[in-house]
Amino acid sequence: MRQKLIDSIKSRLGTEIPERSTLKYLQKLKIEDYIDTVISVVYLYTRAKRGSKKNTTYLVEVIAAIGHNIRNKYKLKRDSSIAAKTGAFILYSFEQQGLLQVVLGQGGKGHATYIIQVLDDDKICDLWDKLNPSQIEKLPSLKPYAPWISTKHETGIFLVKTGNKDVLDKINLQSHPIVFNCVNKAQQVGWRINEFIYDLHLWALRNKTEAFSDIWELHNPEARATKIREARAIGGIARRFLGETFYHLYYYDFRGRKYPATAYLHEQGSDLAKGLLFRADKKAIGKEGFFWLCVSIASNWAGDAGREDGAKTDKIPLKERYLWTLDNEEIILSYAENPKVNQGWMKADKPWQFLAACNELKCLRVYQYEVNDFENYEYKSHIECFIDGSNNGSQHLSALTRDEITAPHVNLVPLGLPGDLYKYVADHVWTRLEKTLSTMSKEEINECEKLIDNLIELKKQINDSEPKSDRRKELISEIQSFKDRNKE
């Protein structure tokens, strides 16, 4: 397929580019030198977008990325118009080979826009699998990245993603040392693949197990296919780095939040991505590390803690999470011992991180058994126990303003149970709703219930209709019209 793409582009270069076209420069470039870059962009941009509610691949994003990557490779002047034309010209060869198609669809705000639909994901994956990792954009590096010494890295990316050039001009090593130290230290951290989780995830995906229930429960076939592509993308990157230590490049967004430049397989990724990762450096776990391993197991389980108040294991005090793990250690170890038979781990809120932690507990116990000392915590562990913040934005604001009202709800003061700002807000919303309900007549309540039933039925019909179908468009228009008529 790679050669077919090269032949397609080559034949079109001689017939489809006029003498005065801005794409004439492509005729001087060797297709074999840039085709791998193009394949990488097409593969990565047609995976599911983490955090996005709509699994849509927009044409403009892909062609711009293809064009900019090619022009950057040859150190050509940055020009968005030429980049988009370049990407569009080359992407058409992918469409000619039946790998994808460009169709008119709906954008984020309901406006018509061109989107890309994948027609043969297996062939796209096969093309990507055969690429050399060093040639692929957005993959980790086998050696640490050079430290940041200015706001433009030697790789060509900027320290802060912002359209405001003044921001970049004002940041330097002398005035903002902590900004540079943060990313440079993160770039020295090596990572490895947890091969126990890697082997198991292949089996679980192949056999459609409950560990991937978030995929199988999707009714929309297009959404399901996109989620499968995401899981395969994570596994595909992991396979390339089995037995290797790898590193990430980091940058900031415009709000100062640090992100890895790697796609999918990193410590801020999905549950599967986190479950697949080990730190390259090992350290004796110690009693404190053992405590946090137990807390991590309970937090990732996030199921019934067996309390009268019905609290889940991720919502109880840290010491109780530790004790819950010890109380359930036998079954936890059985998950790690034979995960294909004892599949209860799949019911965890974060099954892959949960199982990875279960296996680490098993490794510790095996070590203690071998040294014949169950108080020995010298076992060297390299698992990462992730700790979530509590509504970070509000947490920071509460700390900066010393707000005693919100502080308990974002866990800035000692509490018996963890605070939950979302629940606090939800409780007040229910109070307001109940107060409103108490002022309504029976007829008004019945009218509201009918309206809600109609909305639910319309939404169900939309979900059950074929993507991009005329029927779906009619239903979306109908529900919008219904909302406009019933605003009050």
C-alpha positions in Angstrom: 0.0 0.0 0.0 2.9 2.4 0.8 4.2 2.0 -2.8 0.7 2.4 -4.2 0.4 5.8 -2.4 3.8 6.8 -3.8 2.9 5.8 -7.3 -0.4 7.6 -7.1 1.1 10.9 -5.9 3.9 10.6 -8.5 1.5 10.1 -11.4 -0.7 13.0 -10.2 2.3 15.4 -9.8 2.8 15.3 -13.5 -0.8 15.8 -14.6 -2.6 17.8 -11.9 -0.3 20.7 -11.0 -0.4 23.7 -13.4 2.8 25.5 -14.3 2.1 28.5 -12.1 0.7 26.5 -9.1 2.0 27.1 -5.6 2.4 23.4 -5.4 5.1 23.2 -8.1 7.6 22.8 -5.3 6.3 19.3 -4.6 7.6 18.1 -8.0 11.2 18.8 -6.8 10.8 16.7 -3.6 11.3 13.0 -3.3 8.0 11.4 -2.3 9.8 8.5 -0.5 11.4 11.0 1.9 8.1 12.4 3.2 5.5 9.7 2.7 6.2 8.2 6.2 5.5 11.6 7.7 2.2 11.8 5.8 1.2 8.3 6.9 2.0 9.2 10.5 -0.2 12.3 10.4 -3.2 10.4 8.8 -2.9 7.6 11.3 -2.7 9.8 14.4 -5.3 12.3 13.3 -7.9 9.6 12.6 -7.7 8.1 16.1 -10.2 9.1 18.8 -9.4 12.5 20.3 -9.0 12.2 24.1 -11.4 14.4 25.9 -13.5 15.2 22.8 -17.2 14.5 23.0 -17.4 14.1 19.2 -15.1 11.6 17.5 -14.9 13.7 14.4 -11.9 14.1 12.1 -12.0 17.4 10.4 -10.5 17.7 6.9 -9.0 21.1 7.5 -7.0 19.8 10.6 -5.5 16.8 8.7 -4.5 18.7 5.5 -3.0 21.5 7.5 -1.0 19.0 9.6 0.2 17.2 6.5 1.2 20.4 4.7 3.0 22.0 7.7 4.8 18.7 8.5 6.2 18.5 4.9 7.2 22.2 4.8 8.8 22.0 8.2 10.7 18.9 7.1 12.3 20.8 4.2 12.6 24.0 6.3 10.4 25.9 3.9 8.7 29.2 4.8 5.6 28.8 6.9 2.5 29.4 4.8 -0.9 28.1 6.0 -2.5 28.5 2.5 0.2 26.5 0.7 0.3 23.9 3.6 -3.5 23.3 3.3 -3.3 22.9 -0.5 -0.3 20.6 -0.1 -2.2 18.4 2.4 -5.4 18.3 0.3 -3.4 17.3 -2.8 -1.6 14.4 -1.0 -4.6 13.2 1.0 -6.6 12.7 -2.2 -4.2 9.7 -3.0 -5.4 8.1 0.3 -9.0 8.5 -0.9 -8.1 7.1 -4.4 -6.7 3.9 -2.7 -10.0 3.4 -0.7 -8.4 4.1 2.7 -10.7 7.0 3.6 -13.3 9.4 2.1 -14.1 13.1 2.6 -17.8 13.9 3.1 -19.8 16.9 4.1 -20.8 16.6 7.7 -21.6 18.6 10.8 -19.1 20.7 12.8 -19.0 21.4 16.5 -21.7 24.1 16.3 -23.9 22.4 13.8 -22.4 24.1 10.8 -21.7 22.1 7.6 -18.0 21.2 7.3 -15.9 18.6 5.6 -14.9 15.6 7.6 -12.9 12.4 7.1 -14.4 8.9 7.4 -12.0 6.0 7.6 -12.9 3.2 5.2 -10.1 0.7 5.8 -8.6 1.2 9.2 -6.7 -2.2 9.0 -4.7 -0.9 6.1 -4.0 2.5 7.7 -2.8 0.6 10.8 -0.7 -1.7 8.8 1.0 1.3 7.1 1.7 2.9 10.4 3.0 -0.3 12.0 5.7 -0.6 9.4 7.1 2.9 10.0 10.4 3.5 11.8 9.6 5.0 15.3 12.3 7.7 14.8 10.4 9.0 11.7 7.0 9.3 13.4 5.8 12.6 14.9 4.2 12.5 18.4 6.0 9.4 19.5 8.2 9.2 22.6 12.0 9.3 22.2 14.5 6.6 23.1 16.7 9.3 24.7 15.8 12.3 26.8 14.9 15.4 24.9 17.3 18.4 25.0 16.3 20.8 27.8 14.4 23.9 27.1 16.6 27.0 27.1 14.2 29.3 25.4 10.5 29.4 24.4 11.3 27.5 21.1 12.7 24.0 21.5 15.2 22.5 19.1 12.4 20.2 17.8 10.6 23.4 16.5 7.7 23.4 19.1 7.0 26.3 21.4 7.1 26.2 25.2 3.6 27.7 25.5 0.7 27.1 23.1 -0.5 30.6 22.6 -1.3 33.0 19.8 0.1 35.9 21.8 3.7 36.4 20.8 4.2 38.9 23.7 3.8 36.0 26.1 6.6 34.0 24.5 8.8 37.1 24.3 8.5 37.7 28.1 9.4 34.2 29.2 13.1 33.4 29.6 15.3 31.3 31.9 16.3 34.2 34.1 12.8 35.6 34.7 10.9 32.3 34.9 13.2 29.6 36.1 10.5 27.5 37.6 8.6 27.3 34.3 11.7 25.8 32.6 12.7 23.6 35.5 9.3 21.9 35.6 9.3 20.7 32.0 13.0 19.9 32.0 12.8 17.7 35.0 9.7 15.9 33.6 11.7 15.2 30.4 14.4 13.4 32.3 11.9 10.8 33.6 12.1 7.5 31.7 9.2 5.2 31.1 8.8 1.5 30.2 5.9 -0.7 29.1 4.2 -3.0 31.7 4.4 -6.2 29.6 1.9 -8.0 31.9 -0.8 -5.4 31.0 0.3 -5.2 27.4 -0.2 -9.0 26.8 -3.5 -9.0 28.6 -4.9 -6.0 26.8 -4.4 -7.7 23.5 -6.3 -10.8 24.7 -9.1 -8.6 26.2 -9.6 -6.6 23.1 -9.5 -9.6 20.8 -12.1 -11.4 22.9 -14.3 -8.4 23.6 -14.2 -8.7 27.3 -15.8 -6.5 29.9 -12.4 -4.7 30.5 -13.3 -2.7 27.4 -17.0 -2.3 28.3 -16.8 1.4 27.4 -16.4 0.3 23.8 -18.8 -2.6 23.6 -21.6 -0.6 25.3 -21.6 2.0 22.5 -24.7 1.7 20.3 -23.3 3.9 17.5 -21.1 1.7 15.3 -19.0 4.7 14.2 -18.3 5.7 17.8 -17.5 2.1 18.6 -15.0 1.8 15.7 -13.4 5.1 16.8 -12.9 3.8 20.3 -11.4 0.6 19.0 -9.0 2.6 16.9 -7.9 4.6 20.0 -7.2 1.3 22.0 -5.3 -0.1 19.0 -3.3 3.2 18.7 -2.3 3.0 22.4 -1.3 -0.7 22.0 0.5 0.0 18.7 2.7 2.6 20.3 3.3 0.4 23.3 4.4 -2.5 21.1 7.1 -0.3 19.5 8.7 0.4 22.9 8.5 -3.1 24.5 11.8 -3.6 26.4 12.9 0.0 25.9 13.1 3.1 28.1 11.5 6.1 26.5 11.0 9.8 27.2 8.4 12.5 26.5 8.8 16.2 25.4 6.6 18.6 27.5 5.1 22.0 26.9 2.4 24.3 28.5 -1.0 25.3 27.3 -2.1 29.0 27.5 -3.3 28.5 31.1 0.1 27.1 32.2 -0.9 23.4 32.4 1.9 21.0 31.5 1.3 18.4 28.8 3.4 15.7 27.0 3.8 16.2 23.3 3.4 12.4 22.8 0.1 11.1 21.4 -2.0 8.6 23.5 0.6 6.7 25.5 1.6 8.9 28.4 0.9 9.5 32.1 -2.0 11.9 31.4 -3.7 9.5 29.0 -6.6 7.0 29.3 -6.9 4.3 31.9 -5.3 1.8 29.5 -2.4 4.2 28.8 -1.7 4.6 32.5 -2.0 0.9 33.2 0.6 0.2 30.5 3.2 2.5 32.0 6.0 1.9 34.4 8.6 4.3 35.6 12.0 3.3 34.3 13.6 4.0 37.7 12.9 1.5 40.5 12.9 2.3 44.2 12.4 0.2 47.3 8.7 0.5 48.0 9.0 1.0 51.8 6.1 1.0 54.2 4.9 4.4 53.0 4.9 3.2 49.3 3.0 0.1 50.3 0.4 2.3 51.9 0.0 4.3 48.7 -0.1 1.2 46.6 -3.1 -0.1 48.7 -4.8 3.3 48.4 -4.3 3.3 44.7 -5.9 -0.2 44.4 -9.0 1.0 46.4 -9.2 4.3 44.4 -9.1 2.6 41.0 -11.6 0.0 42.1 -14.1 2.8 43.1 -16.8 0.3 44.0 -18.9 -0.5 47.1 -16.8 -0.1 50.2 -19.2 -2.1 52.3 -20.2 0.9 54.5 -23.7 1.8 55.7 -23.5 5.2 53.9 -22.9 3.4 50.6 -19.7 5.3 49.9 -17.4 3.9 47.2 -13.8 3.0 47.8 -12.5 6.2 46.1 -14.6 8.4 48.4 -13.6 7.1 51.8 -10.7 8.3 54.0 -7.2 7.2 52.8 -6.6 5.0 55.8 -9.9 3.2 55.2 -8.9 2.6 51.5 -5.7 1.1 52.8 -7.6 -1.2 55.2 -10.1 -2.1 52.5 -7.3 -3.4 50.3 -5.9 -5.5 53.1 -9.3 -6.9 53.9 -9.8 -7.9 50.3 -6.2 -9.0 49.6 -7.0 -12.6 48.8 -9.4 -11.8 45.9 -7.1 -8.9 44.8 -4.2 -11.3 44.5 -6.3 -13.8 42.6 -7.0 -11.2 39.9 -3.3 -10.8 39.4 -2.6 -14.5 39.6 -5.1 -15.5 36.9 -6.8 -12.5 35.3 -8.3 -14.4 32.4 -10.2 -16.7 34.7 -10.9 -14.4 37.7 -12.3 -11.5 35.7 -13.8 -9.5 38.6 -11.1 -6.9 38.1 -12.9 -5.8 34.9 -15.7 -4.3 37.0 -13.3 -1.7 38.4 -13.9 1.9 37.5 -10.3 2.0 36.1 -9.7 -1.7 35.3 -6.2 -1.4 33.8 -4.7 0.7 36.5 -6.5 -1.4 39.1 -5.0 -4.7 37.7 -1.6 -3.2 37.3 -1.6 -2.2 41.0 -3.0 -5.7 41.9 -0.1 -7.3 40.1 2.4 -5.0 41.8 1.0 -6.1 45.2 1.4 -9.7 44.1 5.0 -9.1 43.1 5.7 -7.5 46.5 4.2 -10.5 48.3 6.2 -13.0 46.2 9.4 -11.0 47.1 8.5 -11.1 50.8 7.8 -14.9 50.6 11.2 -15.5 48.9 13.1 -13.5 51.6 10.9 -15.2 54.3 10.0 -11.8 55.8 6.6 -10.3 55.4 7.7 -7.1 57.1 10.5 -6.5 54.5 9.5 -3.7 52.1 12.8 -3.6 50.1 11.0 -4.8 47.0 12.0 -2.4 44.2 8.8 -1.1 42.5 8.4 1.1 39.4 4.7 1.5 39.3 3.2 5.0 39.4 0.4 5.6 41.8 -1.6 8.5 40.4 -3.3 11.0 42.7 -6.0 13.2 41.3 -6.5 16.8 42.4 -9.9 17.9 43.7 -11.5 20.2 41.2 -8.1 21.9 40.6 -9.3 25.2 39.3 -11.6 25.8 42.3 -9.0 24.4 44.6 -6.4 26.9 43.5 -8.9 29.8 43.8 -10.0 28.6 47.2 -6.4 28.5 48.4 -5.5 31.9 47.0 -8.5 33.6 48.5 -8.5 31.5 51.7 -12.1 30.8 51.2 -13.3 28.8 54.3 -16.6 27.9 52.6 -15.3 26.1 49.6 -12.0 24.8 51.2 -13.6 21.7 52.7 -15.3 20.8 49.4 -11.9 20.8 47.6 -10.0 19.0 50.3 -7.8 21.9 51.6 -8.7 21.1 55.3 -8.8 17.8 57.2 -12.1 16.0 56.9 -13.6 12.6 57.9 -14.6 12.0 54.3 -13.2 13.5 51.1 -15.0 16.7 50.1 -16.8 16.8 46.7 -17.5 20.2 45.2 -19.7 18.6 42.5 -21.9 16.9 45.0 -22.1 20.1 47.1 -23.3 22.0 44.0 -25.7 19.2 42.9 -27.3 19.1 46.4 -28.0 22.8 46.1 -29.4 22.4 42.6 -31.8 19.7 43.8 -32.9 22.0 46.7 -33.7 24.7 44.2 -35.6 22.3 41.9 -37.6 21.0 44.8 -38.5 24.5 45.9 -39.5 25.4 42.3 -41.6 22.2 42.1 -43.5 23.0 45.3 -44.8 26.2 43.7 -46.1 24.5 40.6 -49.6 23.2 40.0 -50.4 19.6 39.1 -51.2 20.6 35.5 -47.8 22.5 35.2 -45.9 19.4 36.5 -47.7 17.1 34.1 -46.9 19.5 31.2 -43.2 19.5 32.2 -43.1 15.7 32.5 -44.6 15.4 29.0 -42.0 17.8 27.6 -39.1 15.8 29.2 -40.6 12.5 27.9 -40.7 14.0 24.4 -37.0 15.2 24.6 -35.9 11.7 25.8 -37.8 10.0 23.0 -36.3 12.3 20.4 -32.8 11.8 21.8 -33.3 8.0 21.7 -34.4 8.2 18.0 -31.3 10.3 17.2 -29.0 7.8 18.9 -30.7 4.9 17.0 -30.5 6.5 13.6 -27.7 6.0 11.1 -24.9 8.5 11.3 -25.0 11.2 8.6 -28.4 10.0 7.4 -31.2 12.3 6.3 -33.4 10.9 9.1 -30.8 11.9 11.7 -30.6 15.4 10.2 -34.4 15.7 10.4 -34.5 14.6 14.0 -31.7 17.0 15.0 -33.6 19.8 13.4 -36.8 18.7 15.1 -35.2 18.6 18.6 -33.7 22.1 18.0 -37.1 23.4 16.9 -38.8 21.7 19.9 -36.3 23.4 22.3 -36.8 26.8 20.7 -40.6 26.5 21.1 -40.4 25.4 24.7 -37.7 27.7 26.1 -39.8 28.9 29.0 
